[in-house]
Amino acid sequence: MEIRTGDSHRIFDRDSGERINPSQSVSIGERVWLGKRSVVLKNVSIADGVIIGAGSMVTRSIGDENAVAVGNPARVVGTGCAGHSDHGARPASPTLCAGANELGNPGGVEG
């Protein structure tokens, strides 16, 4: 997983000499899962409980809590999702995520 607050290089306006690609913050909520080889770019906020799929590139904010986002660029493919709690307990509902068909699991994403 990689979290980038900048572009790894500076770009300046030729006329004014001002930097045109400044670093910007990244905000990641609580209980967020970032999949292996995922990348979060600058100026992005990720809400609480979001799951980012492996290899996804998050280029814009994900404001829906408990969503699943995948792809390059990452897009929300499910909402109302839940993972294991901090104590390892599984959520009670067997169908945890609206839109799970796009994830290849017609019954929902299971915790």
N, CA, C and O atoms as CSV, one atom per row, in Angstrom:
chain,resi,resn,atom,element,x,y,z
A,1,MET,N,N,0.843,-1.153,0.000
A,1,MET,CA,C,0.000,0.000,0.000
A,1,MET,C,C,0.897,1.227,0.000
A,1,MET,O,O,1.962,1.240,0.618
A,2,GLU,N,N,0.448,2.256,-0.703
A,2,GLU,CA,C,1.214,3.498,-0.828
A,2,GLU,C,C,0.265,4.677,-0.644
A,2,GLU,O,O,-0.805,4.726,-1.249
A,3,ILE,N,N,0.670,5.627,0.202
A,3,ILE,CA,C,-0.107,6.845,0.424
A,3,ILE,C,C,0.766,8.014,0.000
A,3,ILE,O,O,1.846,8.226,0.553
A,4,ARG,N,N,0.291,8.777,-0.990
A,4,ARG,CA,C,1.103,9.852,-1.578
A,4,ARG,C,C,0.467,11.209,-1.350
A,4,ARG,O,O,-0.667,11.448,-1.765
A,5,THR,N,N,1.196,12.100,-0.689
A,5,THR,CA,C,0.719,13.466,-0.470
A,5,THR,C,C,1.280,14.424,-1.512
A,5,THR,O,O,0.934,15.606,-1.516
A,6,GLY,N,N,2.133,13.932,-2.388
A,6,GLY,CA,C,2.726,14.762,-3.427
A,6,GLY,C,C,2.927,13.970,-4.700
A,6,GLY,O,O,2.576,12.793,-4.783
A,7,ASP,N,N,3.503,14.641,-5.699
A,7,ASP,CA,C,3.712,14.033,-7.014
A,7,ASP,C,C,5.128,13.495,-7.210
A,7,ASP,O,O,5.452,13.000,-8.289
A,8,SER,N,N,5.977,13.585,-6.180
A,8,SER,CA,C,7.376,13.141,-6.227
A,8,SER,C,C,8.253,14.029,-7.099
A,8,SER,O,O,9.411,13.704,-7.359
A,9,HIS,N,N,7.707,15.134,-7.543
A,9,HIS,CA,C,8.466,16.116,-8.315
A,9,HIS,C,C,7.728,17.449,-8.253
A,9,HIS,O,O,6.520,17.490,-8.024
A,10,ARG,N,N,8.455,18.519,-8.456
A,10,ARG,CA,C,7.840,19.842,-8.441
A,10,ARG,C,C,7.687,20.364,-9.861
A,10,ARG,O,O,8.559,20.161,-10.707
A,11,ILE,N,N,6.572,21.036,-10.114
A,11,ILE,CA,C,6.336,21.669,-11.409
A,11,ILE,C,C,6.077,23.148,-11.147
A,11,ILE,O,O,5.267,23.509,-10.293
A,12,PHE,N,N,6.780,24.000,-11.897
A,12,PHE,CA,C,6.680,25.446,-11.699
A,12,PHE,C,C,6.125,26.123,-12.944
A,12,PHE,O,O,6.388,25.695,-14.068
A,13,ASP,N,N,5.358,27.181,-12.729
A,13,ASP,CA,C,4.890,28.030,-13.812
A,13,ASP,C,C,6.093,28.781,-14.367
A,13,ASP,O,O,6.836,29.404,-13.609
A,14,ARG,N,N,6.291,28.729,-15.677
A,14,ARG,CA,C,7.462,29.382,-16.285
A,14,ARG,C,C,7.502,30.878,-16.056
A,14,ARG,O,O,8.566,31.446,-15.812
A,15,ASP,N,N,6.342,31.518,-16.135
A,15,ASP,CA,C,6.301,32.978,-16.028
A,15,ASP,C,C,6.429,33.462,-14.583
A,15,ASP,O,O,7.224,34.356,-14.292
A,16,SER,N,N,5.663,32.883,-13.700
A,16,SER,CA,C,5.637,33.382,-12.324
A,16,SER,C,C,6.657,32.695,-11.415
A,16,SER,O,O,7.045,33.243,-10.382
A,17,GLY,N,N,7.082,31.514,-11.797
A,17,GLY,CA,C,7.994,30.755,-10.941
A,17,GLY,C,C,7.293,30.065,-9.781
A,17,GLY,O,O,7.952,29.438,-8.952
A,18,GLU,N,N,5.953,30.169,-9.703
A,18,GLU,CA,C,5.201,29.547,-8.624
A,18,GLU,C,C,5.020,28.052,-8.874
A,18,GLU,O,O,4.835,27.609,-10.008
A,19,ARG,N,N,5.078,27.304,-7.805
A,19,ARG,CA,C,4.831,25.870,-7.898
A,19,ARG,C,C,3.349,25.641,-8.183
A,19,ARG,O,O,2.488,26.227,-7.527
A,20,ILE,N,N,3.058,24.792,-9.158
A,20,ILE,CA,C,1.657,24.559,-9.545
A,20,ILE,C,C,1.141,23.186,-9.120
A,20,ILE,O,O,-0.020,22.861,-9.371
A,21,ASN,N,N,1.976,22.386,-8.486
A,21,ASN,CA,C,1.522,21.075,-7.999
A,21,ASN,C,C,1.941,20.863,-6.543
A,21,ASN,O,O,2.722,19.958,-6.249
A,22,PRO,N,N,1.427,21.694,-5.629
A,22,PRO,CA,C,1.836,21.565,-4.227
A,22,PRO,C,C,1.350,20.252,-3.609
A,22,PRO,O,O,0.386,19.642,-4.072
A,23,SER,N,N,2.040,19.844,-2.562
A,23,SER,CA,C,1.600,18.688,-1.784
A,23,SER,C,C,0.256,18.990,-1.145
A,23,SER,O,O,-0.048,20.142,-0.836
A,24,GLN,N,N,-0.547,17.954,-0.948
A,24,GLN,CA,C,-1.850,18.100,-0.297
A,24,GLN,C,C,-2.054,16.925,0.640
A,24,GLN,O,O,-1.426,15.879,0.479
A,25,SER,N,N,-2.920,17.094,1.608
A,25,SER,CA,C,-3.097,16.073,2.633
A,25,SER,C,C,-3.931,14.891,2.137
A,25,SER,O,O,-4.612,14.958,1.114
A,26,VAL,N,N,-3.844,13.814,2.906
A,26,VAL,CA,C,-4.662,12.614,2.728
A,26,VAL,C,C,-5.291,12.339,4.083
A,26,VAL,O,O,-4.615,12.412,5.109
A,27,SER,N,N,-6.584,12.024,4.095
A,27,SER,CA,C,-7.285,11.720,5.338
A,27,SER,C,C,-7.919,10.333,5.212
A,27,SER,O,O,-8.691,10.068,4.291
A,28,ILE,N,N,-7.576,9.462,6.152
A,28,ILE,CA,C,-8.100,8.093,6.127
A,28,ILE,C,C,-8.837,7.848,7.441
A,28,ILE,O,O,-8.269,8.003,8.522
A,29,GLY,N,N,-10.108,7.462,7.334
A,29,GLY,CA,C,-10.956,7.249,8.508
A,29,GLY,C,C,-10.557,6.023,9.301
A,29,GLY,O,O,-9.546,5.380,9.017
A,30,GLU,N,N,-11.358,5.713,10.292
A,30,GLU,CA,C,-11.116,4.557,11.147
A,30,GLU,C,C,-11.653,3.288,10.487
A,30,GLU,O,O,-12.592,3.335,9.692
A,31,ARG,N,N,-11.045,2.164,10.828
A,31,ARG,CA,C,-11.443,0.834,10.340
A,31,ARG,C,C,-11.429,0.743,8.815
A,31,ARG,O,O,-12.241,0.023,8.235
A,32,VAL,N,N,-10.523,1.460,8.164
A,32,VAL,CA,C,-10.378,1.406,6.702
A,32,VAL,C,C,-9.413,0.286,6.360
A,32,VAL,O,O,-8.356,0.155,6.977
A,33,TRP,N,N,-9.779,-0.523,5.374
A,33,TRP,CA,C,-8.895,-1.582,4.891
A,33,TRP,C,C,-8.337,-1.148,3.545
A,33,TRP,O,O,-9.094,-0.832,2.627
A,34,LEU,N,N,-7.012,-1.132,3.425
A,34,LEU,CA,C,-6.344,-0.812,2.162
A,34,LEU,C,C,-5.714,-2.094,1.648
A,34,LEU,O,O,-4.809,-2.648,2.272
A,35,GLY,N,N,-6.201,-2.563,0.501
A,35,GLY,CA,C,-5.703,-3.811,-0.066
A,35,GLY,C,C,-4.256,-3.713,-0.520
A,35,GLY,O,O,-3.720,-2.625,-0.727
A,36,LYS,N,N,-3.644,-4.870,-0.667
A,36,LYS,CA,C,-2.254,-4.969,-1.116
A,36,LYS,C,C,-2.059,-4.224,-2.440
A,36,LYS,O,O,-2.873,-4.344,-3.355
A,37,ARG,N,N,-0.977,-3.459,-2.529
A,37,ARG,CA,C,-0.580,-2.683,-3.715
A,37,ARG,C,C,-1.586,-1.581,-4.074
A,37,ARG,O,O,-1.595,-1.093,-5.204
A,38,SER,N,N,-2.432,-1.191,-3.113
A,38,SER,CA,C,-3.330,-0.058,-3.374
A,38,SER,C,C,-2.541,1.235,-3.226
A,38,SER,O,O,-1.541,1.288,-2.510
A,39,VAL,N,N,-3.010,2.288,-3.919
A,39,VAL,CA,C,-2.358,3.598,-3.888
A,39,VAL,C,C,-3.429,4.639,-3.598
A,39,VAL,O,O,-4.487,4.648,-4.226
A,40,VAL,N,N,-3.143,5.519,-2.638
A,40,VAL,CA,C,-4.033,6.638,-2.307
A,40,VAL,C,C,-3.280,7.914,-2.657
A,40,VAL,O,O,-2.203,8.165,-2.118
A,41,LEU,N,N,-3.839,8.723,-3.557
A,41,LEU,CA,C,-3.171,9.936,-4.011
A,41,LEU,C,C,-3.546,11.152,-3.166
A,41,LEU,O,O,-4.485,11.111,-2.371
A,42,LYS,N,N,-2.794,12.226,-3.355
A,42,LYS,CA,C,-2.987,13.457,-2.581
A,42,LYS,C,C,-4.392,14.021,-2.742
A,42,LYS,O,O,-5.075,13.778,-3.736
A,43,ASN,N,N,-4.802,14.788,-1.722
A,43,ASN,CA,C,-6.086,15.479,-1.711
A,43,ASN,C,C,-7.275,14.513,-1.702
A,43,ASN,O,O,-8.326,14.810,-2.270
A,44,VAL,N,N,-7.101,13.357,-1.055
A,44,VAL,CA,C,-8.145,12.345,-0.974
A,44,VAL,C,C,-8.532,12.141,0.485
A,44,VAL,O,O,-7.674,12.129,1.367
A,45,SER,N,N,-9.836,11.980,0.734
A,45,SER,CA,C,-10.362,11.586,2.040
A,45,SER,C,C,-11.097,10.271,1.862
A,45,SER,O,O,-11.835,10.082,0.895
A,46,ILE,N,N,-10.886,9.369,2.802
A,46,ILE,CA,C,-11.577,8.083,2.780
A,46,ILE,C,C,-12.358,7.967,4.083
A,46,ILE,O,O,-11.784,8.069,5.168
A,47,ALA,N,N,-13.671,7.754,3.975
A,47,ALA,CA,C,-14.563,7.699,5.139
A,47,ALA,C,C,-14.316,6.444,5.977
A,47,ALA,O,O,-13.643,5.510,5.540
A,48,ASP,N,N,-14.870,6.441,7.178
A,48,ASP,CA,C,-14.751,5.304,8.095
A,48,ASP,C,C,-15.303,4.024,7.472
A,48,ASP,O,O,-16.306,4.050,6.759
A,49,GLY,N,N,-14.641,2.915,7.748
A,49,GLY,CA,C,-15.141,1.602,7.375
A,49,GLY,C,C,-15.025,1.230,5.912
A,49,GLY,O,O,-15.550,0.193,5.506
A,50,VAL,N,N,-14.353,2.043,5.104
A,50,VAL,CA,C,-14.228,1.771,3.664
A,50,VAL,C,C,-13.222,0.651,3.429
A,50,VAL,O,O,-12.222,0.537,4.137
A,51,ILE,N,N,-13.502,-0.168,2.429
A,51,ILE,CA,C,-12.594,-1.235,2.000
A,51,ILE,C,C,-12.110,-0.884,0.597
A,51,ILE,O,O,-12.919,-0.708,-0.314
A,52,ILE,N,N,-10.794,-0.783,0.421
A,52,ILE,CA,C,-10.184,-0.501,-0.877
A,52,ILE,C,C,-9.581,-1.799,-1.392
A,52,ILE,O,O,-8.754,-2.417,-0.721
A,53,GLY,N,N,-9.995,-2.209,-2.578
A,53,GLY,CA,C,-9.528,-3.467,-3.149
A,53,GLY,C,C,-8.049,-3.457,-3.502
A,53,GLY,O,O,-7.460,-2.405,-3.751
A,54,ALA,N,N,-7.467,-4.636,-3.520
A,54,ALA,CA,C,-6.058,-4.801,-3.861
A,54,ALA,C,C,-5.767,-4.215,-5.242
A,54,ALA,O,O,-6.533,-4.418,-6.184
A,55,GLY,N,N,-4.655,-3.489,-5.354
A,55,GLY,CA,C,-4.235,-2.924,-6.623
A,55,GLY,C,C,-5.019,-1.705,-7.077
A,55,GLY,O,O,-4.810,-1.220,-8.189
A,56,SER,N,N,-5.912,-1.203,-6.247
A,56,SER,CA,C,-6.737,-0.046,-6.622
A,56,SER,C,C,-5.961,1.252,-6.463
A,56,SER,O,O,-5.079,1.356,-5.611
A,57,MET,N,N,-6.293,2.244,-7.288
A,57,MET,CA,C,-5.703,3.573,-7.184
A,57,MET,C,C,-6.813,4.558,-6.848
A,57,MET,O,O,-7.712,4.795,-7.655
A,58,VAL,N,N,-6.744,5.131,-5.644
A,58,VAL,CA,C,-7.760,6.062,-5.176
A,58,VAL,C,C,-7.341,7.464,-5.589
A,58,VAL,O,O,-6.392,8.021,-5.038
A,59,THR,N,N,-8.048,8.034,-6.559
A,59,THR,CA,C,-7.700,9.344,-7.111
A,59,THR,C,C,-8.631,10.442,-6.641
A,59,THR,O,O,-8.335,11.622,-6.826
A,60,ARG,N,N,-9.769,10.072,-6.027
A,60,ARG,CA,C,-10.712,11.067,-5.503
A,60,ARG,C,C,-11.320,10.523,-4.216
A,60,ARG,O,O,-11.276,9.323,-3.947
A,61,SER,N,N,-11.880,11.417,-3.438
A,61,SER,CA,C,-12.398,11.073,-2.113
A,61,SER,C,C,-13.549,10.076,-2.184
A,61,SER,O,O,-14.328,10.056,-3.137
A,62,ILE,N,N,-13.627,9.246,-1.136
A,62,ILE,CA,C,-14.717,8.285,-0.978
A,62,ILE,C,C,-15.411,8.663,0.317
A,62,ILE,O,O,-14.918,8.374,1.407
A,63,GLY,N,N,-16.557,9.310,0.189
A,63,GLY,CA,C,-17.252,9.862,1.345
A,63,GLY,C,C,-18.293,8.958,1.962
A,63,GLY,O,O,-18.783,9.239,3.056
A,64,ASP,N,N,-18.645,7.868,1.281
A,64,ASP,CA,C,-19.661,6.949,1.805
A,64,ASP,C,C,-19.018,5.996,2.801
A,64,ASP,O,O,-18.141,5.212,2.437
A,65,GLU,N,N,-19.453,6.061,4.066
A,65,GLU,CA,C,-18.936,5.122,5.054
A,65,GLU,C,C,-19.320,3.695,4.661
A,65,GLU,O,O,-20.372,3.463,4.065
A,66,ASN,N,N,-18.449,2.746,5.003
A,66,ASN,CA,C,-18.697,1.314,4.796
A,66,ASN,C,C,-18.928,0.945,3.340
A,66,ASN,O,O,-19.752,0.085,3.031
A,67,ALA,N,N,-18.198,1.596,2.455
A,67,ALA,CA,C,-18.284,1.291,1.023
A,67,ALA,C,C,-17.111,0.401,0.625
A,67,ALA,O,O,-16.119,0.299,1.347
A,68,VAL,N,N,-17.240,-0.237,-0.526
A,68,VAL,CA,C,-16.139,-0.972,-1.140
A,68,VAL,C,C,-15.812,-0.258,-2.444
A,68,VAL,O,O,-16.701,-0.005,-3.257
A,69,ALA,N,N,-14.528,0.068,-2.646
A,69,ALA,CA,C,-14.090,0.731,-3.872
A,69,ALA,C,C,-12.950,-0.083,-4.480
A,69,ALA,O,O,-12.047,-0.537,-3.777
A,70,VAL,N,N,-13.012,-0.258,-5.798
A,70,VAL,CA,C,-11.998,-1.049,-6.497
A,70,VAL,C,C,-11.680,-0.406,-7.842
A,70,VAL,O,O,-12.464,0.384,-8.369
A,71,GLY,N,N,-10.511,-0.759,-8.390
A,71,GLY,CA,C,-10.162,-0.372,-9.750
A,71,GLY,C,C,-9.166,0.760,-9.847
A,71,GLY,O,O,-8.694,1.291,-8.842
A,72,ASN,N,N,-8.856,1.118,-11.082
A,72,ASN,CA,C,-7.929,2.209,-11.395
A,72,ASN,C,C,-8.548,3.051,-12.503
A,72,ASN,O,O,-8.501,2.679,-13.676
A,73,PRO,N,N,-9.131,4.193,-12.122
A,73,PRO,CA,C,-9.248,4.740,-10.771
A,73,PRO,C,C,-10.311,3.998,-9.967
A,73,PRO,O,O,-11.250,3.432,-10.526
A,74,ALA,N,N,-10.147,4.010,-8.641
A,74,ALA,CA,C,-11.089,3.312,-7.763
A,74,ALA,C,C,-12.470,3.937,-7.869
A,74,ALA,O,O,-12.612,5.158,-7.932
A,75,ARG,N,N,-13.483,3.080,-7.887
A,75,ARG,CA,C,-14.863,3.557,-7.860
A,75,ARG,C,C,-15.643,2.680,-6.894
A,75,ARG,O,O,-15.328,1.503,-6.715
A,76,VAL,N,N,-16.649,3.253,-6.281
A,76,VAL,CA,C,-17.461,2.534,-5.304
A,76,VAL,C,C,-18.323,1.520,-6.033
A,76,VAL,O,O,-19.053,1.864,-6.963
A,77,VAL,N,N,-18.231,0.261,-5.603
A,77,VAL,CA,C,-19.025,-0.810,-6.211
A,77,VAL,C,C,-19.978,-1.452,-5.214
A,77,VAL,O,O,-20.780,-2.309,-5.583
A,78,GLY,N,N,-19.893,-1.043,-3.964
A,78,GLY,CA,C,-20.790,-1.579,-2.948
A,78,GLY,C,C,-20.876,-0.618,-1.779
A,78,GLY,O,O,-19.933,0.120,-1.495
A,79,THR,N,N,-22.023,-0.635,-1.100
A,79,THR,CA,C,-22.215,0.232,0.062
A,79,THR,C,C,-22.834,-0.585,1.185
A,79,THR,O,O,-23.363,-1.672,0.953
A,80,GLY,N,N,-22.767,-0.063,2.394
A,80,GLY,CA,C,-23.335,-0.761,3.541
A,80,GLY,C,C,-22.556,-2.008,3.903
A,80,GLY,O,O,-23.132,-2.966,4.418
A,81,CYS,N,N,-21.264,-2.016,3.646
A,81,CYS,CA,C,-20.429,-3.189,3.874
A,81,CYS,C,C,-19.890,-3.208,5.292
A,81,CYS,O,O,-19.827,-2.174,5.958
A,82,ALA,N,N,-19.504,-4.385,5.746
A,82,ALA,CA,C,-18.894,-4.509,7.064
A,82,ALA,C,C,-17.834,-5.591,7.018
A,82,ALA,O,O,-18.018,-6.639,6.399
A,83,GLY,N,N,-16.740,-5.325,7.670
A,83,GLY,CA,C,-15.683,-6.321,7.822
A,83,GLY,C,C,-15.702,-6.831,9.243
A,83,GLY,O,O,-16.626,-6.547,10.005
A,84,HIS,N,N,-14.687,-7.580,9.595
A,84,HIS,CA,C,-14.572,-8.062,10.969
A,84,HIS,C,C,-14.400,-6.875,11.899
A,84,HIS,O,O,-13.791,-5.872,11.526
A,85,SER,N,N,-14.927,-6.983,13.093
A,85,SER,CA,C,-14.754,-5.913,14.074
A,85,SER,C,C,-13.337,-5.951,14.619
A,85,SER,O,O,-12.561,-6.852,14.302
A,86,ASP,N,N,-13.015,-4.989,15.423
A,86,ASP,CA,C,-11.697,-4.936,16.040
A,86,ASP,C,C,-11.423,-6.161,16.913
A,86,ASP,O,O,-10.266,-6.473,17.197
A,87,HIS,N,N,-12.483,-6.856,17.338
A,87,HIS,CA,C,-12.326,-8.018,18.204
A,87,HIS,C,C,-12.411,-9.329,17.435
A,87,HIS,O,O,-12.411,-10.399,18.044
A,88,GLY,N,N,-12.481,-9.267,16.125
A,88,GLY,CA,C,-12.509,-10.477,15.307
A,88,GLY,C,C,-13.877,-11.100,15.134
A,88,GLY,O,O,-13.986,-12.131,14.470
A,89,ALA,N,N,-14.931,-10.524,15.700
A,89,ALA,CA,C,-16.269,-11.093,15.562
A,89,ALA,C,C,-16.803,-10.810,14.171
A,89,ALA,O,O,-16.527,-9.760,13.593
A,90,ARG,N,N,-17.561,-11.739,13.641
A,90,ARG,CA,C,-18.171,-11.528,12.330
A,90,ARG,C,C,-19.488,-10.795,12.496
A,90,ARG,O,O,-20.213,-11.027,13.463
A,91,PRO,N,N,-19.805,-9.900,11.547
A,91,PRO,CA,C,-21.116,-9.247,11.585
A,91,PRO,C,C,-22.229,-10.280,11.458
A,91,PRO,O,O,-22.034,-11.335,10.854
A,92,ALA,N,N,-23.388,-9.982,12.021
A,92,ALA,CA,C,-24.495,-10.943,12.063
A,92,ALA,C,C,-25.109,-11.216,10.699
A,92,ALA,O,O,-25.505,-12.353,10.441
A,93,SER,N,N,-25.208,-10.235,9.817
A,93,SER,CA,C,-25.910,-10.382,8.553
A,93,SER,C,C,-25.060,-11.118,7.520
A,93,SER,O,O,-23.889,-10.781,7.351
A,94,PRO,N,N,-25.622,-12.124,6.816
A,94,PRO,CA,C,-24.856,-12.805,5.769
A,94,PRO,C,C,-24.724,-11.966,4.501
A,94,PRO,O,O,-23.794,-12.187,3.725
A,95,THR,N,N,-25.613,-11.022,4.271
A,95,THR,CA,C,-25.524,-10.145,3.117
A,95,THR,C,C,-25.138,-8.766,3.628
A,95,THR,O,O,-25.936,-8.081,4.267
A,96,LEU,N,N,-23.915,-8.372,3.340
A,96,LEU,CA,C,-23.366,-7.199,3.980
A,96,LEU,C,C,-23.173,-6.021,3.061
A,96,LEU,O,O,-22.814,-4.939,3.527
A,97,CYS,N,N,-23.395,-6.188,1.778
A,97,CYS,CA,C,-22.972,-5.129,0.886
A,97,CYS,C,C,-23.897,-5.026,-0.323
A,97,CYS,O,O,-23.972,-5.952,-1.131
A,98,ALA,N,N,-24.605,-3.895,-0.450
A,98,ALA,CA,C,-25.424,-3.652,-1.632
A,98,ALA,C,C,-24.510,-3.417,-2.823
A,98,ALA,O,O,-23.520,-2.694,-2.703
A,99,GLY,N,N,-24.816,-4.008,-3.963
A,99,GLY,CA,C,-23.985,-3.848,-5.152
A,99,GLY,C,C,-22.919,-4.916,-5.244
A,99,GLY,O,O,-22.009,-4.810,-6.066
A,100,ALA,N,N,-23.014,-5.946,-4.415
A,100,ALA,CA,C,-21.969,-6.965,-4.372
A,100,ALA,C,C,-21.882,-7.790,-5.655
A,100,ALA,O,O,-20.861,-8.434,-5.896
A,101,ASN,N,N,-22.929,-7.784,-6.482
A,101,ASN,CA,C,-22.861,-8.537,-7.739
A,101,ASN,C,C,-21.673,-8.097,-8.579
A,101,ASN,O,O,-21.056,-8.916,-9.261
A,102,GLU,N,N,-21.346,-6.797,-8.534
A,102,GLU,CA,C,-20.215,-6.307,-9.304
A,102,GLU,C,C,-18.898,-6.850,-8.760
A,102,GLU,O,O,-17.887,-6.851,-9.462
A,103,LEU,N,N,-18.908,-7.311,-7.509
A,103,LEU,CA,C,-17.714,-7.881,-6.915
A,103,LEU,C,C,-17.606,-9.378,-7.207
A,103,LEU,O,O,-16.645,-10.025,-6.793
A,104,GLY,N,N,-18.583,-9.921,-7.914
A,104,GLY,CA,C,-18.556,-11.337,-8.234
A,104,GLY,C,C,-19.092,-12.212,-7.128
A,104,GLY,O,O,-18.774,-13.401,-7.085
A,105,ASN,N,N,-19.891,-11.669,-6.236
A,105,ASN,CA,C,-20.455,-12.437,-5.142
A,105,ASN,C,C,-21.936,-12.105,-5.034
A,105,ASN,O,O,-22.298,-11.162,-4.330
A,106,PRO,N,N,-22.802,-12.855,-5.713
A,106,PRO,CA,C,-24.215,-12.501,-5.750
A,106,PRO,C,C,-24.886,-12.478,-4.398
A,106,PRO,O,O,-25.905,-11.805,-4.242
A,107,GLY,N,N,-24.362,-13.180,-3.416
A,107,GLY,CA,C,-24.972,-13.196,-2.092
A,107,GLY,C,C,-24.507,-12.063,-1.201
A,107,GLY,O,O,-25.029,-11.903,-0.098
A,108,GLY,N,N,-23.563,-11.289,-1.632
A,108,GLY,CA,C,-23.033,-10.201,-0.814
A,108,GLY,C,C,-21.606,-10.498,-0.390
A,108,GLY,O,O,-21.126,-11.627,-0.502
A,109,VAL,N,N,-20.952,-9.485,0.089
A,109,VAL,CA,C,-19.590,-9.641,0.586
A,109,VAL,C,C,-19.694,-10.148,1.992
A,109,VAL,O,O,-20.307,-9.496,2.838
A,110,GLU,N,N,-19.111,-11.296,2.272
A,110,GLU,CA,C,-19.217,-11.864,3.617
A,110,GLU,C,C,-18.002,-11.500,4.431
A,110,GLU,O,O,-16.882,-11.470,3.919
A,111,GLY,N,N,-18.228,-11.217,5.721
A,111,GLY,CA,C,-17.182,-10.796,6.643
A,111,GLY,C,C,-16.248,-11.835,7.038
A,111,GLY,O,O,-15.328,-11.576,7.815
